[in-house]
Amino acid sequence: MRSALVIQHAEVEGVGRFADWFPQCGLELRVVHPYDGEALPAAVDADALIVMGGPMGAYDDADSPWLPATKLLLADAVRRGVPTLGICLGAQLLAVATGGKVERGAAGPELGLAEVTVATPDRLFEAGPMPVAQWHYDTVTELPPGATLLASSDRYPTQAFRVGDSAWGLQFHIEATPGLVGTWAHAEQCDVVAIVEPLVSADAAISRAGEQVARRFAAVVTG
């Protein structure tokens, strides 16, 4: 099997559905927990790099001292053409690491069920609407030089982008189950029922769309 180095930023921001999807596609996940004291490698030492979400911001280096090393890993992966997937915070870190900009979202937080539209299809995405789970307060306001915008929503124009040929940033959470989102909502004292119930109703469609993206990413890695 090929391997993917996974960077997890918080205990409640695990790999979710990826734990099932990727091994089925021949991609073994090697999860590192730097928030718990685990050291990151100096360079990407796997066939792929996956950077998960987290409650911190892309510039919160002082409070989350592993973030500079994570951004260096992302830059290294892009430079060497290592297939890379950034989820939510991971997408924001990918943008910053390659010359983009992240700011607080002017339209406010985007939480729970949403729809993004893929306008530029590529190896991971088909054109058209896509139901997703969202959980973000910040957003990419300036793409890295040469990056390709792939998907947008009515509230935030940058929902998915590609840097180079094989690094993707997704503002939304294709890995998140309704239960996982409910954990985030509870931790932030949000209305859990109002956020989770729409996700439960749309879960089959969300899972189907997310799995397609994940399997296509695994195919990029495994060839």
C-alpha positions in Angstrom: 0.0 0.0 0.0 1.0 3.6 -0.5 1.1 5.8 2.6 -0.2 9.3 3.4 1.2 11.5 6.2 -1.9 13.0 8.0 -1.5 16.0 10.2 -4.3 16.2 12.8 -4.5 19.6 14.7 -6.9 18.7 17.5 -8.4 15.7 19.2 -11.9 16.5 17.9 -10.7 17.0 14.3 -10.0 13.4 13.4 -9.9 11.7 10.0 -13.6 10.7 10.1 -14.7 8.9 7.0 -11.1 8.9 5.6 -10.4 6.0 8.0 -12.6 3.8 5.8 -12.3 5.3 2.4 -8.6 5.6 1.9 -7.5 2.1 3.0 -10.1 0.6 0.7 -8.3 2.5 -2.1 -4.8 1.3 -1.2 -3.8 4.3 0.8 -2.6 3.7 4.4 -3.0 6.7 6.8 -0.1 7.6 9.2 -1.6 10.1 11.5 0.6 12.5 13.5 -0.7 14.5 16.4 1.6 17.5 16.9 -0.9 19.1 19.4 -0.1 16.2 21.6 3.6 16.6 21.4 4.4 14.3 18.4 7.1 15.7 16.2 6.6 16.4 12.5 9.1 15.2 10.0 11.4 17.7 8.4 10.1 16.8 5.0 7.2 14.8 3.6 8.3 11.2 4.1 5.2 9.5 2.5 3.5 9.2 -0.8 0.9 11.9 0.0 0.2 14.6 2.6 -3.2 15.3 4.1 -3.6 18.2 6.5 -6.8 18.2 8.5 -8.9 21.0 10.0 -8.7 22.6 13.4 -10.0 25.4 15.6 -6.9 27.6 15.3 -6.2 30.0 12.5 -3.6 29.7 9.8 -1.4 32.4 11.4 -1.7 31.2 15.0 1.9 30.1 15.2 2.4 31.3 18.8 -0.6 29.3 20.2 0.0 26.3 17.9 3.8 26.1 17.5 3.7 23.2 15.0 2.0 25.3 12.4 5.2 26.8 10.9 6.5 23.2 10.4 3.2 22.2 8.8 3.4 25.1 6.4 6.9 24.1 5.5 5.7 20.6 4.8 3.0 21.9 2.6 5.4 24.1 0.6 7.8 21.1 0.3 5.0 18.9 -0.9 3.9 21.4 -3.6 7.5 22.0 -4.7 8.2 18.2 -5.0 4.8 17.4 -6.6 3.7 15.2 -3.6 -0.1 14.7 -3.8 -1.6 16.9 -1.1 -5.0 17.4 0.3 -5.8 20.3 2.7 -9.2 20.2 4.6 -10.6 23.5 6.0 -7.7 24.8 8.1 -5.5 22.5 6.0 -6.7 24.4 2.9 -6.0 27.7 4.6 -2.5 26.6 5.6 -1.9 25.4 2.0 -2.9 28.8 0.7 -0.6 30.7 3.1 2.3 28.3 2.6 2.3 29.0 -1.2 1.7 32.7 -1.2 -2.0 33.2 -0.6 -3.9 35.1 2.1 -6.4 34.1 4.8 -8.7 36.4 6.7 -11.8 36.3 9.0 -14.8 35.6 6.8 -16.7 38.8 6.2 -20.0 36.9 5.7 -19.7 35.3 9.1 -19.2 31.6 10.0 -20.4 28.9 7.6 -21.6 26.0 9.8 -23.4 22.8 8.9 -25.1 21.9 5.6 -24.1 23.9 2.5 -23.8 23.6 -1.2 -20.7 24.5 -3.3 -20.6 24.7 -7.1 -17.7 23.2 -9.0 -17.2 25.5 -12.0 -13.7 24.1 -13.0 -13.7 20.3 -13.0 -10.3 18.5 -12.6 -9.0 15.2 -11.5 -10.9 15.4 -8.2 -14.1 17.3 -9.0 -16.9 17.0 -11.5 -18.7 20.2 -12.6 -21.9 21.1 -10.8 -23.4 21.4 -7.4 -22.0 19.5 -4.4 -23.6 19.1 -0.9 -21.0 19.5 1.8 -20.5 19.9 5.6 -19.0 23.2 6.6 -17.3 24.5 9.7 -15.2 27.6 9.3 -14.9 31.1 10.4 -11.8 32.1 8.3 -11.6 32.0 4.5 -9.0 32.2 1.8 -9.3 35.8 0.5 -6.3 35.6 -1.9 -5.3 32.5 -3.8 -1.6 31.6 -4.2 0.0 32.8 -7.4 -0.9 30.5 -10.3 -3.5 28.6 -8.2 -6.7 27.4 -9.9 -10.1 28.1 -8.3 -12.3 25.0 -8.6 -15.4 25.6 -6.5 -17.4 28.5 -4.9 -20.5 29.1 -2.8 -22.9 32.0 -2.6 -21.3 33.1 0.7 -17.6 32.5 0.0 -16.0 32.4 -3.4 -13.1 30.2 -2.5 -14.3 26.7 -1.6 -11.8 24.5 -3.4 -8.6 25.3 -5.3 -5.6 23.6 -6.7 -2.0 24.6 -6.4 0.2 23.2 -9.1 -0.9 19.8 -10.5 -1.4 17.8 -7.4 -2.2 19.9 -4.3 -5.8 20.6 -3.4 -7.4 22.8 -0.8 -11.0 22.2 0.3 -12.7 24.7 2.6 -15.4 22.2 3.4 -15.2 18.8 5.3 -15.7 15.8 3.0 -14.6 13.5 5.9 -17.0 14.8 8.5 -20.0 12.7 9.7 -23.1 14.4 11.2 -21.9 13.1 14.6 -18.5 14.6 14.2 -20.0 18.0 13.3 -22.3 17.6 16.3 -19.2 17.3 18.5 -17.9 20.6 17.1 -21.2 22.3 17.6 -21.5 21.1 21.2 -17.9 22.2 21.9 -18.7 25.7 20.7 -22.1 25.8 22.4 -24.0 26.1 19.1 -27.6 24.7 18.5 -26.6 21.1 17.9 -30.0 20.0 16.6 -30.4 22.9 14.2 -27.0 22.2 12.7 -27.0 18.4 12.7 -30.5 17.5 11.5 -30.1 18.9 8.0 -26.8 17.0 7.7 -28.4 13.8 8.7 -31.1 14.3 6.1 -28.5 14.9 3.4 -25.9 12.5 4.7 -26.2 9.9 1.8 -25.6 12.6 -0.8 -22.8 14.3 1.2 -21.1 11.0 1.8 -21.4 9.9 -1.9 -19.9 13.2 -3.1 -17.1 13.2 -0.6 -16.2 9.6 -1.2 -15.9 10.3 -4.9 -13.4 13.1 -4.2 -11.4 11.0 -1.7 -11.2 8.0 -4.1 -10.0 10.2 -6.9 -7.3 11.7 -4.7 -6.3 8.2 -3.7 -6.1 7.3 -7.4 -3.7 10.3 -7.9 -1.5 8.9 -5.2 -1.6 5.2 -6.2 -1.4 5.8 -9.9 
